[in-house]
Amino acid sequence: MKTIQLKIFSAAFSLMAMMVTPSFAEVAVIVNPQNLVSEISVKDLKHIYRTKKTTWSTGEKIEVVNLKKEDSVRVKFSNVILKKTPAKMEKYYLKRALKGKGQAPKLLNSSSDIKEFVKNNKGAIGYIDVNDVDDEVKVLSIDGKKQIN
């Protein structure tokens, strides 16, 4: 009897763990198809998202977009590329803004909103779930890789 109860408890616990553990999507960094950039380094991507690099090599202004800090795609992007949680990045953006050193990236609600923004703005850069990529945007290689795992 105890063996059956233990198996039921174990199965229930495993199911609950799967429900509360966030699943992280694979992330693609995207730009407008007219953007001449096809590859970017992690270092440059960090500088762009830390608002330290503000123009493309062509001189065009970079328009940076972010997902809301709770979004699992942003969590993955922030942790892997920026090496900071979204909450720490929000504090960072606030400090830079208060010092007059730039503004936080524009916040959008979903990968589809980011894709639409990037599609319509030549200088834009964003990141989306790799499953949302289509031919309306260009995926950048990051140090030779097409997605963030």
Backbone bond lengths (Angstrom), bond angles and torsions (degrees), N, CA, C in turn:
res aa  C-N    CA-C-N  psi(-1)  N-CA   C-N-CA  omega(-1)  CA-C   N-CA-C  phi
1 M - - - 1.452 - - 1.537 111.84 -
2 K 1.342 115.04 -44.10 1.464 118.26 179.70 1.524 111.44 -64.43
3 T 1.328 117.55 -32.87 1.458 121.47 178.77 1.519 110.43 -64.41
4 I 1.322 117.16 -42.17 1.470 121.34 178.78 1.523 110.06 -65.31
5 Q 1.337 117.00 -44.18 1.463 120.51 179.06 1.526 110.60 -62.30
6 L 1.325 115.92 -40.57 1.461 120.19 179.91 1.530 110.57 -64.53
7 K 1.333 117.75 -41.85 1.462 121.46 178.70 1.519 111.01 -64.82
8 I 1.334 116.62 -41.61 1.474 120.56 178.30 1.523 110.00 -63.94
9 F 1.347 116.81 -44.93 1.459 120.85 179.19 1.525 110.12 -61.78
10 S 1.330 116.48 -44.12 1.459 120.90 -179.59 1.531 111.46 -62.12
11 A 1.320 116.82 -43.61 1.468 121.06 179.05 1.530 110.48 -64.50
12 A 1.332 116.80 -43.41 1.466 120.87 179.84 1.525 110.65 -64.11
13 F 1.336 117.04 -41.55 1.455 121.23 179.60 1.534 110.37 -64.08
14 S 1.324 116.94 -43.15 1.468 120.94 178.79 1.520 111.15 -61.50
15 L 1.325 116.24 -42.43 1.463 121.01 179.26 1.526 110.69 -63.97
16 M 1.329 117.61 -43.19 1.464 120.97 178.65 1.527 110.74 -64.00
17 A 1.321 117.24 -40.17 1.468 120.75 -179.88 1.517 110.36 -62.27
18 M 1.335 117.27 -39.97 1.462 120.09 178.73 1.521 111.14 -66.04
19 M 1.324 117.13 -31.92 1.463 120.86 -177.48 1.524 111.70 -74.05
20 V 1.332 117.78 -33.27 1.457 119.65 -175.63 1.527 113.01 -98.47
21 T 1.322 117.76 -15.48 1.450 120.11 178.54 1.521 108.77 -79.42
22 P 1.336 118.38 120.96 1.453 118.80 -179.49 1.519 111.00 -66.73
23 S 1.318 115.97 138.57 1.461 118.75 175.05 1.517 106.78 -97.18
24 F 1.303 115.25 129.52 1.446 119.63 -176.55 1.523 109.91 -97.46
25 A 1.286 114.30 126.06 1.462 120.56 177.93 1.513 109.10 -74.94
26 E 1.302 115.09 161.62 1.449 119.22 169.69 1.523 106.23 -79.84
27 V 1.306 116.62 142.13 1.457 122.52 -170.57 1.527 110.27 -113.31
28 A 1.325 115.97 137.04 1.458 122.36 174.40 1.527 108.60 -116.14
29 V 1.321 117.09 134.23 1.466 122.23 175.21 1.524 106.15 -91.29
30 I 1.334 115.35 128.73 1.462 120.36 -173.02 1.527 112.51 -124.27
31 V 1.332 113.94 152.99 1.463 122.57 172.98 1.523 107.78 -136.27
32 N 1.313 114.71 171.21 1.458 121.34 175.42 1.534 108.78 -64.88
33 P 1.336 118.37 141.14 1.466 120.57 -179.82 1.536 114.11 -57.49
34 Q 1.330 118.00 -24.67 1.472 121.27 178.86 1.525 112.77 -78.55
35 N 1.324 117.18 -12.48 1.463 120.84 179.07 1.526 108.10 -66.99
36 L 1.327 117.21 133.32 1.457 121.93 -177.47 1.534 112.85 -75.33
37 V 1.321 117.60 -16.15 1.460 121.70 -179.04 1.529 109.85 -74.47
38 S 1.325 116.30 133.66 1.468 121.81 176.61 1.520 111.68 -120.25
39 E 1.327 115.60 -21.36 1.461 120.63 -178.58 1.520 108.53 -137.49
40 I 1.328 115.18 148.39 1.456 120.77 179.91 1.528 108.02 -143.97
41 S 1.308 115.77 149.88 1.469 119.58 176.46 1.527 109.12 -88.11
42 V 1.312 115.85 157.94 1.463 120.07 175.35 1.525 109.11 -59.36
43 K 1.333 116.38 -39.13 1.467 120.96 179.95 1.530 111.16 -59.10
44 D 1.344 117.54 -47.83 1.465 120.32 179.28 1.529 111.27 -65.86
45 L 1.320 116.46 -38.67 1.468 120.30 178.81 1.531 110.40 -62.85
46 K 1.320 116.99 -41.21 1.473 121.00 175.56 1.529 109.91 -60.50
47 H 1.336 116.58 -46.19 1.467 119.58 -179.16 1.527 111.25 -62.40
48 I 1.318 117.37 -37.48 1.464 120.54 178.24 1.528 109.70 -65.85
49 Y 1.316 117.94 -49.12 1.461 120.91 -177.59 1.522 113.56 -76.15
50 R 1.318 117.07 -12.99 1.465 120.57 172.41 1.526 110.54 -96.85
51 T 1.317 116.06 11.69 1.471 126.16 177.14 1.533 113.29 57.44
52 K 1.323 115.86 29.68 1.459 120.76 177.27 1.523 111.83 -97.46
53 K 1.304 117.50 -24.81 1.470 122.81 174.57 1.516 105.73 -111.91
54 T 1.332 117.20 118.86 1.463 120.68 -170.97 1.523 114.31 -118.32
55 T 1.343 117.04 -5.57 1.468 119.54 178.57 1.526 110.13 -134.19
56 W 1.341 114.72 149.00 1.459 121.32 173.57 1.523 108.25 -75.75
57 S 1.314 117.17 168.51 1.471 121.64 -179.70 1.533 111.82 -60.60
58 T 1.329 116.92 -21.29 1.470 121.78 178.23 1.530 112.15 -80.26
59 G 1.334 116.61 -8.51 1.462 121.30 -176.81 1.522 112.71 95.59
60 E 1.326 117.14 -8.98 1.468 121.35 179.50 1.529 110.32 -68.50
61 K 1.337 116.07 138.73 1.460 121.96 178.81 1.530 109.60 -65.80
62 I 1.342 115.78 134.47 1.462 120.78 176.20 1.522 108.34 -84.25
63 E 1.328 116.41 126.91 1.460 122.36 176.40 1.525 107.39 -105.88
64 V 1.333 115.57 104.58 1.460 122.13 -174.69 1.525 109.98 -90.87
65 V 1.338 115.33 132.94 1.469 119.70 175.81 1.524 109.81 -124.88
66 N 1.313 114.23 145.80 1.456 123.87 -177.96 1.517 109.84 -127.27
67 L 1.311 116.48 154.46 1.462 121.29 168.21 1.528 107.98 -86.66
68 K 1.317 116.91 165.06 1.457 120.71 177.18 1.521 109.58 -63.06
69 K 1.326 116.44 152.05 1.464 120.65 -170.59 1.523 114.80 -63.30
70 E 1.335 118.27 -18.06 1.461 121.00 -179.72 1.530 112.09 -84.88
71 D 1.305 118.09 -14.98 1.464 121.83 -174.96 1.533 110.56 -67.87
72 S 1.333 117.22 132.18 1.468 121.16 -177.22 1.530 112.46 -63.05
73 V 1.327 117.77 -29.73 1.469 120.54 177.60 1.528 109.16 -67.50
74 R 1.338 116.96 -41.89 1.471 119.18 177.52 1.521 111.14 -66.86
75 V 1.318 117.18 -40.08 1.462 119.99 179.05 1.530 109.79 -57.44
76 K 1.317 115.65 -46.33 1.471 120.34 179.87 1.533 110.28 -62.88
77 F 1.336 117.45 -49.29 1.461 121.67 -179.65 1.531 110.50 -58.54
78 S 1.320 116.83 -48.93 1.471 121.00 -177.32 1.521 111.92 -62.64
79 N 1.325 116.55 -46.10 1.458 119.87 -177.65 1.528 112.62 -68.15
80 V 1.325 117.41 -41.58 1.464 120.68 -175.24 1.528 111.78 -80.67
81 I 1.321 118.15 -45.79 1.470 120.93 -175.12 1.530 111.57 -88.88
82 L 1.312 117.43 -50.65 1.463 120.76 -173.99 1.526 113.42 -86.17
83 K 1.339 115.89 -15.46 1.473 122.57 -180.00 1.520 112.48 61.04
84 K 1.339 115.44 29.74 1.466 122.11 176.65 1.519 108.24 -143.98
85 T 1.309 116.36 152.21 1.458 119.92 176.14 1.531 109.02 -71.36
86 P 1.323 117.37 158.85 1.471 119.08 175.75 1.533 112.56 -56.95
87 A 1.323 117.78 -37.60 1.470 120.30 179.73 1.533 110.86 -63.34
88 K 1.334 117.14 -40.93 1.472 119.89 177.78 1.525 110.87 -67.35
89 M 1.323 116.74 -35.81 1.466 119.18 177.32 1.526 110.85 -66.28
90 E 1.340 117.85 -37.63 1.471 120.36 177.26 1.522 110.42 -60.68
91 K 1.324 117.52 -41.95 1.472 121.01 177.35 1.530 110.29 -64.14
92 Y 1.314 116.00 -40.93 1.460 121.28 178.22 1.532 110.55 -59.77
93 Y 1.348 116.57 -47.16 1.468 120.55 179.91 1.525 110.93 -61.78
94 L 1.310 117.13 -40.60 1.465 121.19 179.28 1.529 110.69 -62.49
95 K 1.332 116.93 -46.03 1.468 120.62 179.44 1.526 111.00 -60.87
96 R 1.341 117.54 -44.20 1.472 120.59 179.69 1.526 110.95 -63.71
97 A 1.324 116.32 -40.21 1.466 119.94 179.67 1.528 110.79 -64.93
98 L 1.329 116.33 -42.09 1.469 120.10 -179.87 1.527 111.79 -65.48
99 K 1.340 116.45 -28.12 1.464 120.64 178.09 1.527 111.94 -88.10
100 G 1.334 116.88 0.50 1.459 120.72 -179.90 1.523 113.37 74.54
101 K 1.317 116.97 25.48 1.470 121.28 -176.64 1.518 112.98 -107.49
102 G 1.303 117.37 26.73 1.464 119.26 177.18 1.509 112.68 126.25
103 Q 1.305 114.31 168.25 1.453 121.06 179.42 1.515 109.85 -114.62
104 A 1.317 115.30 155.83 1.464 120.91 176.67 1.524 109.42 -64.17
105 P 1.321 116.67 150.62 1.465 119.25 174.83 1.527 111.22 -58.79
106 K 1.313 114.96 152.99 1.458 121.35 176.41 1.528 108.77 -62.84
107 L 1.339 117.09 134.13 1.464 122.16 178.84 1.516 110.32 -94.99
108 L 1.327 115.84 130.59 1.460 121.39 176.64 1.527 108.94 -123.03
109 N 1.336 116.04 159.71 1.464 121.15 -170.55 1.518 116.21 -82.35
110 S 1.323 118.65 -25.56 1.459 119.36 -172.01 1.525 110.80 -153.61
111 S 1.332 114.91 166.06 1.466 120.12 175.12 1.520 110.80 -58.87
112 S 1.333 117.20 -37.78 1.469 119.33 -179.77 1.530 110.76 -67.38
113 D 1.336 118.25 -34.62 1.468 120.80 175.63 1.533 110.71 -65.90
114 I 1.335 116.24 -41.56 1.462 119.59 178.80 1.517 110.07 -64.96
115 K 1.319 116.83 -44.75 1.466 120.36 179.93 1.525 110.27 -59.35
116 E 1.316 117.96 -42.97 1.463 122.44 179.62 1.532 110.56 -63.64
117 F 1.334 117.26 -43.88 1.460 121.58 179.58 1.533 110.75 -62.33
118 V 1.334 116.34 -47.39 1.460 121.13 -178.75 1.527 110.57 -63.90
119 K 1.318 116.56 -41.35 1.470 121.37 179.50 1.527 111.30 -58.72
120 N 1.336 116.90 -34.71 1.463 122.04 -174.43 1.528 114.64 -97.92
121 N 1.334 118.38 1.08 1.464 121.65 -177.54 1.530 109.52 -134.43
122 K 1.327 115.36 110.19 1.461 121.61 -172.60 1.528 113.39 -56.63
123 G 1.312 118.21 -36.03 1.466 121.23 -177.43 1.515 114.79 -90.82
124 A 1.317 117.84 4.25 1.468 121.35 -173.26 1.524 112.74 -76.90
125 I 1.331 114.05 150.89 1.463 122.65 171.76 1.524 107.61 -138.09
126 G 1.313 115.32 141.47 1.450 120.77 178.61 1.517 109.67 -156.27
127 Y 1.306 115.60 -173.91 1.465 121.04 177.32 1.515 107.23 -141.22
128 I 1.324 115.48 146.13 1.457 121.10 -178.24 1.524 109.31 -143.50
129 D 1.321 115.41 168.07 1.451 121.07 171.58 1.528 107.20 -61.56
130 V 1.320 116.72 133.13 1.466 120.94 -177.03 1.534 111.68 -57.95
131 N 1.322 118.01 -26.23 1.468 121.93 178.82 1.525 112.67 -70.93
132 D 1.325 117.45 -15.02 1.467 121.59 -179.87 1.532 113.00 -94.92
133 V 1.310 117.09 -0.13 1.463 121.09 -179.29 1.530 110.26 -71.12
134 D 1.333 115.44 137.63 1.462 121.25 172.27 1.529 107.99 -145.00
135 D 1.323 117.45 -171.83 1.465 120.03 -175.15 1.528 114.11 -79.51
136 E 1.339 117.96 4.97 1.464 120.22 177.40 1.526 112.33 -82.09
137 V 1.342 116.67 -12.05 1.463 122.08 179.23 1.525 108.83 -134.60
138 K 1.334 115.63 163.44 1.458 120.53 177.85 1.522 109.01 -110.10
139 V 1.327 116.32 131.49 1.462 121.72 177.54 1.526 108.49 -88.13
140 L 1.325 115.61 129.01 1.459 120.49 177.40 1.520 110.55 -86.55
141 S 1.316 116.08 141.85 1.460 120.89 168.50 1.520 106.73 -79.53
142 I 1.322 115.94 135.76 1.466 120.94 178.67 1.521 106.54 -112.87
143 D 1.305 115.58 109.33 1.468 120.99 -173.97 1.526 110.43 48.05
144 G 1.331 116.46 43.00 1.460 122.39 175.42 1.517 116.28 89.23
145 K 1.338 117.92 -3.05 1.466 120.68 -179.03 1.530 109.79 -110.71
146 K 1.333 117.06 143.46 1.467 121.10 -178.51 1.520 113.71 -87.25
147 Q 1.332 118.01 -12.71 1.463 118.61 -179.43 1.517 110.24 -148.30
148 I 1.319 114.88 161.09 1.459 122.36 178.88 1.517 106.78 -99.23
149 N 1.329 115.79 119.17 1.476 119.54 179.88 1.505 110.14 -99.46
